[in-house]
Amino acid sequence: MKKIILIEDETSVVSFIKKGLQENGYEVSVAFDGRTGVQLVHSNDFDLVILDIMLPEMNGLDVCKEIRKTNQHVPILFLTALGTSENIVLGLESGGDDYLVKPFKFIELVARVKSLLRRSTNGSAPETEEQDACQEHIYQFSDLILNDYTKKVTRNGEEISLTSTEYKLLLYFLNNPEKVISRAEILDAVWGVNYELGTNVVDVYVNYLRKKLDHQEDNKLIHTVIGMGYVLKKP
């Protein structure tokens, strides 16, 4: 059973979401303020964090940043009434993986939850199969290597730490090398649900990847194709 923590101070919202998620087979813990939420995430192994922004003790953006200091991999879904493009970008820049605006349809929340949990790495192959399974999930492009079994990413032998969304975006590029990919295609493949196309979430996350992968100006892997999208190609 997947374990979710809901960090939300409105009791009516908590009751509604907790009941619905439990009926969908999830184990749900609750924190009613930001500071308690951070402590619970640090002391437990959750599969997903659902997080409001307007919280007592510590706002959701700071909560997200605190979580990311020690945990780069747990998916974080912002669930908030703050729905402007600026708010969405702030949430994603603080380390969030997805953003859903209140009021929302519960069916959409479940879709977002399932999409984020799809990248769960719980469980492992039997020891006798581990090496073969590992080798089957290795992607290499230039000096970049991604192992989708161990979730380890390196470039020129140096390990790179990625959030779950950054990882999924990189994996999508590696599955489509040399192909010019539109922003709409990336939104659909990486986030799994339709975003407002006016937001710049794709550009934000591509820039995150570039900062982590492309340290040298003459050795970039992710390139912009003006008016069309992005492409992963060798320098």
Rosetta silent file (secondary structure, phi, psi, omega in degrees, C-alpha in Angstrom):
SEQUENCE: MKKIILIEDETSVVSFIKKGLQENGYEVSVAFDGRTGVQLVHSNDFDLVILDIMLPEMNGLDVCKEIRKTNQHVPILFLTALGTSENIVLGLESGGDDYLVKPFKFIELVARVKSLLRRSTNGSAPETEEQDACQEHIYQFSDLILNDYTKKVTRNGEEISLTSTEYKLLLYFLNNPEKVISRAEILDAVWGVNYELGTNVVDVYVNYLRKKLDHQEDNKLIHTVIGMGYVLKKP
SCORE:     score description
SCORE:     0.000 S_00000001
   1 L     0.000  126.011 -179.823    0.000    0.000    0.000 S_00000001
   2 L   -70.511  139.542 -176.899    1.440    3.371   -1.040 S_00000001
   3 E  -104.671  123.181 -178.556    1.935    5.847    1.803 S_00000001
   4 E  -118.861  138.743  170.474    0.877    9.461    1.249 S_00000001
   5 E  -109.858  131.190  177.896    1.241   12.429    3.582 S_00000001
   6 E  -107.350  117.009  179.098   -1.248   15.282    3.247 S_00000001
   7 E  -106.338  100.384 -169.571   -0.004   18.614    4.639 S_00000001
   8 L  -156.375  136.833 -175.857   -3.135   20.754    4.826 S_00000001
   9 L  -100.896   -8.713  178.543   -4.718   22.920    7.545 S_00000001
  10 L   -87.445  113.609 -173.575   -8.353   22.992    6.387 S_00000001
  11 H   -62.010  -35.920  179.947  -10.114   20.171    8.243 S_00000001
  12 H   -66.637  -39.418  177.580  -12.932   19.854    5.697 S_00000001
  13 H   -67.115  -43.008  178.813  -10.431   19.486    2.840 S_00000001
  14 H   -58.345  -47.352 -178.139   -8.389   16.999    4.866 S_00000001
  15 H   -61.161  -43.582 -178.883  -11.465   14.876    5.607 S_00000001
  16 H   -64.579  -49.603 -176.661  -12.559   14.854    1.956 S_00000001
  17 H   -68.809  -44.657 -177.816   -9.140   14.020    0.500 S_00000001
  18 H   -60.492  -46.670 -179.966   -8.175   11.469    3.153 S_00000001
  19 H   -61.385  -44.983 -178.688  -11.439    9.552    2.797 S_00000001
  20 H   -64.553  -43.021 -179.772  -11.229    9.552   -1.000 S_00000001
  21 H   -68.571  -37.539  177.213   -7.605    8.423   -1.145 S_00000001
  22 H   -64.082  -37.447  177.602   -8.192    5.685    1.429 S_00000001
  23 H   -67.417  -21.677  176.523  -11.085    4.412   -0.677 S_00000001
  24 L   -92.515    8.103  172.621   -8.632    4.259   -3.593 S_00000001
  25 L    93.765   15.246  179.938   -6.286    2.045   -1.590 S_00000001
  26 L  -102.497  148.278  172.446   -3.761    4.536   -0.221 S_00000001
  27 E   -91.067  124.526 -171.429   -2.511    4.895    3.352 S_00000001
  28 E  -120.368  124.643  170.872   -2.844    8.576    4.310 S_00000001
  29 E  -106.216  156.794 -175.374   -1.105   10.499    7.112 S_00000001
  30 E  -131.334  139.835  168.832   -1.955   14.127    7.901 S_00000001
  31 E  -127.133  132.455 -175.560   -0.059   17.181    9.154 S_00000001
  32 L   -96.029    1.088  174.306   -2.033   20.356    9.887 S_00000001
  33 L  -147.181  161.008 -173.281    0.948   22.730    9.779 S_00000001
  34 H   -65.020  -41.288 -176.435    4.116   23.044    7.743 S_00000001
  35 H   -65.505  -42.059  176.866    6.666   22.412   10.473 S_00000001
  36 H   -63.964  -38.296  178.166    4.990   19.187   11.568 S_00000001
  37 H   -59.277  -45.089  178.682    4.811   18.126    7.930 S_00000001
  38 H   -60.472  -45.449 -179.027    8.558   18.539    7.480 S_00000001
  39 H   -61.409  -41.988 -179.865    9.259   16.530   10.635 S_00000001
  40 H   -66.800  -39.971  178.706    6.975   13.689    9.533 S_00000001
  41 H   -65.236  -39.440  179.783    8.521   13.521    6.065 S_00000001
  42 H   -67.329  -28.882 -173.497   12.022   13.428    7.552 S_00000001
  43 H  -103.693    1.419  179.779   11.114   10.626    9.965 S_00000001
  44 L  -134.404  162.120 -179.668    8.973    8.442    7.663 S_00000001
  45 L  -104.650   83.763 -179.834    9.281    6.816    4.260 S_00000001
  46 L   -88.700  151.020  177.561    6.395    8.312    2.285 S_00000001
  47 L   -90.218  -18.485 -177.408    5.756    7.578   -1.395 S_00000001
  48 E  -160.199  143.585  174.396    4.100   10.967   -2.069 S_00000001
  49 E  -115.499  126.992  171.270    3.627   14.379   -0.453 S_00000001
  50 E  -108.465  125.512 -163.501    0.470   16.442   -1.077 S_00000001
  51 E  -136.960  126.186  171.682    1.132   19.982    0.069 S_00000001
  52 L   -82.395  160.819  176.780   -0.831   23.219    0.464 S_00000001
  53 L   -92.299  -45.736 -177.386    1.033   26.540    0.205 S_00000001
  54 L   -85.075   94.164 -175.599   -0.879   28.620    2.754 S_00000001
  55 L  -128.596  151.638  172.353   -0.034   26.802    5.995 S_00000001
  56 L   -73.607  161.230  177.031    0.555   27.814    9.623 S_00000001
  57 L    73.317  -49.763 -179.235    4.045   27.614   11.176 S_00000001
  58 L  -156.783  126.472 -177.988    5.799   27.291    7.766 S_00000001
  59 L   -71.010  160.966 -173.277    4.402   27.971    4.287 S_00000001
  60 H   -61.224  -32.625  178.211    4.299   25.226    1.700 S_00000001
  61 H   -64.180  -42.986  178.609    7.078   26.643   -0.455 S_00000001
  62 H   -69.753  -35.244  175.850    9.477   26.581    2.505 S_00000001
  63 H   -59.252  -46.494 -179.354    8.237   23.113    3.462 S_00000001
  64 H   -60.710  -44.243  179.562    9.067   21.890   -0.039 S_00000001
  65 H   -63.068  -39.720  179.101   12.539   23.431    0.084 S_00000001
  66 H   -65.244  -41.675  178.416   13.221   21.827    3.487 S_00000001
  67 H   -62.115  -42.677 -176.543   12.144   18.413    2.214 S_00000001
  68 H   -68.783  -16.927  177.523   14.363   18.739   -0.851 S_00000001
  69 H   -64.297  -30.751 -176.919   17.432   19.416    1.311 S_00000001
  70 H  -122.091  -11.534 -177.147   17.445   15.761    2.359 S_00000001
  71 L  -140.301  104.325 -178.245   15.071   14.022   -0.051 S_00000001
  72 L   -90.619   -7.694 -167.403   15.310   14.662   -3.784 S_00000001
  73 L  -109.621  -26.565 -178.749   13.173   11.735   -4.852 S_00000001
  74 L   -65.438  127.904  179.070    9.812   11.748   -3.062 S_00000001
  75 L   -66.523  139.581  179.294    7.204   13.239   -5.445 S_00000001
  76 E  -123.232  122.414  179.116    5.610   16.461   -4.166 S_00000001
  77 E  -111.293  115.600  174.201    2.194   17.606   -5.402 S_00000001
  78 E   -77.245  133.295  177.416    1.123   21.154   -4.554 S_00000001
  79 E  -130.923  101.628 -167.243   -2.622   21.431   -3.917 S_00000001
  80 E  -150.409  159.862  176.881   -3.516   25.084   -3.374 S_00000001
  81 L   -80.974  -10.665 -179.184   -5.917   27.895   -4.178 S_00000001
  82 L   -81.857  102.378 -168.282   -3.033   29.989   -5.542 S_00000001
  83 L  -115.919   13.962  178.489   -3.447   29.336   -9.250 S_00000001
  84 L   -74.601  161.925  177.027   -1.593   31.997  -11.212 S_00000001
  85 H   -58.473  -37.600  179.695    1.222   31.073  -13.565 S_00000001
  86 H   -63.050  -42.621  178.345    3.626   32.846  -11.198 S_00000001
  87 H   -63.968  -41.452  179.766    2.453   30.703   -8.266 S_00000001
  88 H   -62.044  -45.559  179.623    2.794   27.523  -10.307 S_00000001
  89 H   -63.317  -42.268  177.891    6.351   28.401  -11.330 S_00000001
  90 H   -58.815  -42.784  179.291    7.249   29.282   -7.719 S_00000001
  91 H   -63.092  -44.126  179.910    5.942   25.922   -6.574 S_00000001
  92 H   -69.161  -37.588  179.461    7.886   24.022   -9.201 S_00000001
  93 H   -68.213  -26.177  178.955   11.038   26.050   -8.613 S_00000001
  94 L   -78.225   -8.009  176.615   10.882   25.253   -4.895 S_00000001
  95 L   120.911    4.180  178.444   11.110   21.559   -5.764 S_00000001
  96 L   -72.340  154.999 -179.923    7.525   20.504   -6.471 S_00000001
  97 L  -103.123  -22.382 -178.164    6.769   17.929   -9.161 S_00000001
  98 E  -156.051  165.844 -172.080    3.161   18.844   -9.919 S_00000001
  99 E  -149.649  119.569  179.204    0.606   21.535   -9.112 S_00000001
 100 E  -122.880  133.057 -172.916   -3.170   21.262   -8.820 S_00000001
 101 E   -97.920  135.643  172.442   -5.367   24.288   -8.158 S_00000001
 102 L   -79.174  147.528   -8.890   -8.354   24.376   -5.788 S_00000001
 103 L   -71.221  155.263 -174.857  -11.215   23.885   -6.350 S_00000001
 104 L  -138.120  161.110  172.670  -10.494   20.620   -8.106 S_00000001
 105 L   -90.014  133.495 -175.576  -12.254   17.459   -9.216 S_00000001
 106 H   -59.983  -33.912  179.383  -11.258   14.485   -7.093 S_00000001
 107 H   -61.360  -32.374  177.907  -10.864   12.324  -10.191 S_00000001
 108 H   -73.717  -37.889  176.019   -8.159   14.725  -11.382 S_00000001
 109 H   -59.775  -44.972  179.441   -6.366   14.551   -8.032 S_00000001
 110 H   -62.232  -38.833  178.232   -6.325   10.755   -8.259 S_00000001
 111 H   -62.984  -41.889  178.789   -4.962   10.975  -11.816 S_00000001
 112 H   -64.715  -43.244 -179.967   -2.135   13.251  -10.636 S_00000001
 113 H   -60.261  -47.112 -179.407   -1.385   10.951   -7.699 S_00000001
 114 H   -63.352  -39.513 -179.930   -1.228    7.873   -9.927 S_00000001
 115 H   -62.517  -43.040 -179.549    0.977    9.679  -12.443 S_00000001
 116 H   -70.971  -39.234 -178.390    3.486   10.686   -9.762 S_00000001
 117 H   -72.806  -16.766 -179.517    3.470    7.294   -8.042 S_00000001
 118 L   -58.992  -24.813 -178.863    4.091    5.548  -11.349 S_00000001
 119 L   -89.859   10.442 -179.971    7.745    6.407  -10.884 S_00000001
 120 L   -58.461  140.543 -178.590    7.861    4.624   -7.553 S_00000001
 121 L  -109.855   14.763  179.461   10.971    2.517   -7.151 S_00000001
 122 L   -62.798  145.836  179.063    9.683    0.311   -4.325 S_00000001
 123 L    87.348  158.879 -179.640   10.476   -3.355   -4.641 S_00000001
 124 L  -149.951  159.493  177.584   13.403   -5.047   -6.366 S_00000001
 125 L   -73.820  156.518  174.329   14.119   -7.998   -8.589 S_00000001
 126 L   -55.017  150.654 -173.004   15.394  -11.221   -7.034 S_00000001
 127 H   -57.015  -36.763 -177.591   19.127  -11.125   -6.441 S_00000001
 128 H   -68.431  -20.625 -178.433   19.866  -13.646   -9.184 S_00000001
 129 H  -102.105   -5.375 -169.658   18.134  -11.412  -11.736 S_00000001
 130 H   -61.754  -44.997 -176.390   19.389   -8.097  -10.455 S_00000001
 131 H   -64.951  -43.453  179.101   22.439   -7.698  -12.673 S_00000001
 132 H   -64.535  -42.708  179.753   20.571   -8.580  -15.885 S_00000001
 133 H   -62.490  -37.435  179.557   17.667   -6.329  -15.002 S_00000001
 134 H   -63.808  -46.651 -177.150   20.094   -3.503  -14.316 S_00000001
 135 H   -64.633  -32.295 -178.302   21.834   -3.861  -17.658 S_00000001
 136 H   -70.518  -14.231 -174.187   18.547   -3.873  -19.568 S_00000001
 137 L  -115.375   27.396  179.731   17.647   -0.442  -18.227 S_00000001
 138 E   -99.003  129.044  176.218   20.786    1.515  -19.050 S_00000001
 139 E  -114.899  131.683  177.869   20.551    4.501  -21.397 S_00000001
 140 E  -130.987  133.405  177.378   23.700    6.148  -22.725 S_00000001
 141 E  -143.415  116.072 -173.254   24.000    9.275  -24.830 S_00000001
 142 L    56.908 -127.216 -179.952   27.415   10.840  -25.345 S_00000001
 143 L   -98.689   15.087  178.789   29.016   10.844  -21.858 S_00000001
 144 E   -98.121  129.938  179.147   25.627   10.792  -20.116 S_00000001
 145 E  -128.031  129.183  175.153   24.465    7.508  -18.552 S_00000001
 146 E  -121.487  124.911  176.071   21.080    6.858  -16.940 S_00000001
 147 E  -104.568  106.396 -174.881   20.382    3.563  -15.190 S_00000001
 148 L   -78.879   -1.164  174.965   16.597    3.226  -14.939 S_00000001
 149 L   -90.625  -45.960  179.489   16.969    0.233  -12.607 S_00000001
 150 L   -94.140   -8.389 -177.923   19.053    1.938   -9.933 S_00000001
 151 L    62.626   32.258 -179.648   17.786    5.451  -10.874 S_00000001
 152 E  -103.230  134.622  179.802   21.386    6.653  -11.033 S_00000001
 153 E  -122.893  130.986  176.749   22.455    9.372  -13.489 S_00000001
 154 E  -134.148  152.239  170.632   26.043   10.262  -14.312 S_00000001
 155 E  -135.353  124.727 -176.255   27.793   12.497  -16.803 S_00000001
 156 L    54.101   37.738  177.421   31.479   12.050  -17.489 S_00000001
 157 L    82.344   -5.310 -178.404   31.572    9.766  -14.451 S_00000001
 158 E   -97.712  125.398 -178.276   30.096   12.389  -12.101 S_00000001
 159 E   -72.017  139.853 -177.151   26.835   11.431  -10.375 S_00000001
 160 E  -120.124  128.347  179.163   23.963   13.903  -10.797 S_00000001
 161 L   -91.278  123.783 -178.880   21.087   14.232   -8.319 S_00000001
 162 L  -123.321  148.234  170.030   17.690   14.797   -9.958 S_00000001
 163 L   -72.863  169.180 -177.491   14.166   15.255   -8.632 S_00000001
 164 H   -62.010  -36.832  179.997   11.573   12.729   -9.812 S_00000001
 165 H   -73.444  -40.989  176.133   10.222   15.121  -12.462 S_00000001
 166 H   -59.643  -41.033  179.838   13.692   16.081  -13.713 S_00000001
 167 H   -62.933  -45.976 -178.550   14.492   12.383  -13.946 S_00000001
 168 H   -64.157  -38.266  178.184   11.325   11.618  -15.900 S_00000001
 169 H   -64.388  -45.173  178.861   12.019   14.513  -18.280 S_00000001
 170 H   -62.543  -42.291  179.615   15.580   13.316  -18.908 S_00000001
 171 H   -61.664  -36.556  178.078   14.369    9.761  -19.489 S_00000001
 172 H   -65.819  -41.751  175.710   11.893   11.049  -22.080 S_00000001
 173 H   -61.119  -42.385 -177.373   14.693   12.877  -23.906 S_00000001
 174 H   -68.391  -25.940  175.829   16.835    9.724  -23.817 S_00000001
 175 L   -81.308   -8.469 -179.694   13.996    7.713  -25.306 S_00000001
 176 L  -135.008   53.775 -177.347   13.786   10.261  -28.150 S_00000001
 177 L   -64.464  143.127  177.070   17.398   11.201  -28.992 S_00000001
 178 L    69.190    0.329 -179.428   17.982   13.603  -31.878 S_00000001
 179 L   -95.549  132.876  173.922   14.201   14.192  -32.174 S_00000001
 180 L   -75.826  120.557 -174.690   12.796   17.728  -31.923 S_00000001
 181 E  -113.831  128.794 -179.570   10.100   17.483  -29.234 S_00000001
 182 L   -75.728  161.107  177.396    7.387   20.100  -28.788 S_00000001
 183 H   -62.291  -37.680  179.730    6.424   21.516  -25.389 S_00000001
 184 H   -63.600  -40.153  178.158    2.962   19.957  -25.740 S_00000001
 185 H   -64.054  -40.807 -179.776    4.501   16.505  -26.287 S_00000001
 186 H   -66.257  -42.999  177.849    6.708   16.939  -23.220 S_00000001
 187 H   -56.799  -46.875 -177.032    3.763   18.060  -21.078 S_00000001
 188 H   -67.030  -41.132 -175.114    1.750   15.024  -22.066 S_00000001
 189 H   -76.774  -39.150 -172.748    4.605   12.536  -21.635 S_00000001
 190 H   -89.980  -41.775 -177.740    6.158   13.837  -18.416 S_00000001
 191 H   -93.669  -22.313  171.948    3.201   15.210  -16.480 S_00000001
 192 L    77.627   -8.879  177.455    0.629   12.788  -17.872 S_00000001
 193 L  -138.037  161.353 -175.443   -2.255   15.270  -17.655 S_00000001
 194 L   -76.510  127.459  170.789   -3.059   18.459  -19.510 S_00000001
 195 L   -99.055  165.251  168.965   -1.603   21.688  -18.194 S_00000001
 196 L   -66.055  123.027 -174.952   -2.534   25.164  -19.327 S_00000001
 197 L   -66.684  -14.150  178.431   -0.307   25.529  -22.365 S_00000001
 198 L   -75.441  -15.623  179.503    0.330   29.161  -21.429 S_00000001
 199 L   -76.580  158.564 -178.090    2.421   28.120  -18.423 S_00000001
 200 L  -110.171   35.490 -178.451    6.163   27.727  -18.835 S_00000001
 201 H   -59.581  -38.106 -179.986    6.595   24.608  -16.706 S_00000001
 202 H   -64.207  -46.326 -179.635    8.461   22.814  -19.521 S_00000001
 203 H   -61.625  -39.475  179.055   10.931   25.669  -19.960 S_00000001
 204 H   -60.275  -47.351 -176.463   11.488   25.808  -16.193 S_00000001
 205 H   -75.470  -31.614  173.546   12.324   22.116  -15.958 S_00000001
 206 H   -62.757  -40.334  177.376   14.447   22.055  -19.095 S_00000001
 207 H   -64.475  -38.391  176.022   16.490   24.859  -17.533 S_00000001
 208 H   -58.341  -46.769 -179.467   16.808   22.826  -14.320 S_00000001
 209 H   -61.988  -43.842 -178.960   18.184   19.898  -16.335 S_00000001
 210 H   -59.430  -42.771 -179.313   20.577   22.105  -18.257 S_00000001
 211 H   -61.781  -34.099 -177.941   22.016   23.548  -15.058 S_00000001
 212 H   -86.532  -29.752 -175.544   22.685   20.049  -13.739 S_00000001
 213 H   -97.899  -38.451 -169.903   23.836   18.397  -16.957 S_00000001
 214 L  -104.209   83.104 -178.426   25.490   21.095  -19.060 S_00000001
 215 L   -81.349  -24.943 -176.790   28.365   22.544  -17.059 S_00000001
 216 L  -111.458  133.684 -175.572   30.447   23.503  -20.095 S_00000001
 217 H   -58.122  -35.228 -175.701   29.205   25.951  -22.731 S_00000001
 218 H   -94.928   11.385 -176.156   30.655   23.925  -25.619 S_00000001
 219 H  -132.466   36.221 -176.810   29.406   20.556  -24.375 S_00000001
 220 L   -78.721  146.122  178.425   25.637   21.030  -24.113 S_00000001
 221 L  -106.691  -34.828 -177.965   23.254   18.141  -24.760 S_00000001
 222 E   -99.249  120.228 -174.494   19.810   19.790  -24.568 S_00000001
 223 E  -119.748  147.157  175.933   19.255   22.377  -27.294 S_00000001
 224 E   -88.274  133.128  172.469   16.431   24.800  -28.038 S_00000001
 225 E  -109.873  104.389 -170.815   14.846   24.690  -31.496 S_00000001
 226 L   -55.755  128.356  178.220   13.236   28.107  -31.803 S_00000001
 227 L    79.545   -1.693 -175.986    9.511   27.939  -32.400 S_00000001
 228 L  -127.535  -38.689 -179.374    9.460   24.143  -32.230 S_00000001
 229 E   146.916 -134.236 -176.142   10.703   22.832  -28.885 S_00000001
 230 E  -135.295  158.656  178.877   13.792   21.019  -27.653 S_00000001
 231 E  -144.443  139.830  172.387   16.174   18.309  -28.833 S_00000001
 232 E   -94.313  113.369  179.524   18.736   16.052  -27.167 S_00000001
 233 L  -144.937  158.192 -176.133   21.748   15.926  -29.441 S_00000001
 234 L   -72.662  148.033  179.574   25.482   15.483  -29.159 S_00000001
 235 L   -61.267    0.000    0.000   27.719   18.564  -28.968 S_00000001
